[in-house]
Amino acid sequence: MSSRGSDWFTDAYTRSPGATDLVTLLGAEHSLGGMVGYEVAETTDRSPEPVAIVQSLTTAYLRNALSVDDASWSAARAAFRNAAEPIGTIESREARLTRLRTLV
């Protein structure tokens, strides 16, 4: 889909002024954006762990963003970063978003 390589997957994060966090899972076969279609086979990953991780992190992020639980996203990030085995990375630009809100 692109001659740039795999970095185009992160465009929504790197090019959006409102995007605050990017989660990257190591060794998982997935793509950003959700389901492509019913009974499709775009991935060969049969492991339920990456799906559970994405579900947990997404829920925590939304709970925080919607002011349901202000501590959920920071707690989920800490648990993700402190996992016994490295499972991925979370890049965060919270300070940048705070500065943008202050300017508006």
Stockholm file with secondary structure:
# STOCKHOLM 1.0

chainA/1-104         MSSRGSDWFTDAYTRSPGATDLVTLLGAEHSLGGMVGYEVAETTDRSPEPVAIVQSLTTAYLRNALSVDDASWSAARAAFRNAAEPIGTIESREARLTRLRTLV
#=GR chainA/1-104 SS CCTTCGGGGGHHHHSCSSCCEEEEETTCCCCTTSCCSTTCCSCCCCCHHHHHHHHHHHHHHHHHHTTSCTTHHHHHHHHHHTCSSCCEEEEECHHHHHHHHHHC
#=GC SS_cons         CCTTCGGGGGHHHHSCSSCCEEEEETTCCCCTTSCCSTTCCSCCCCCHHHHHHHHHHHHHHHHHHTTSCTTHHHHHHHHHHTCSSCCEEEEECHHHHHHHHHHC
//
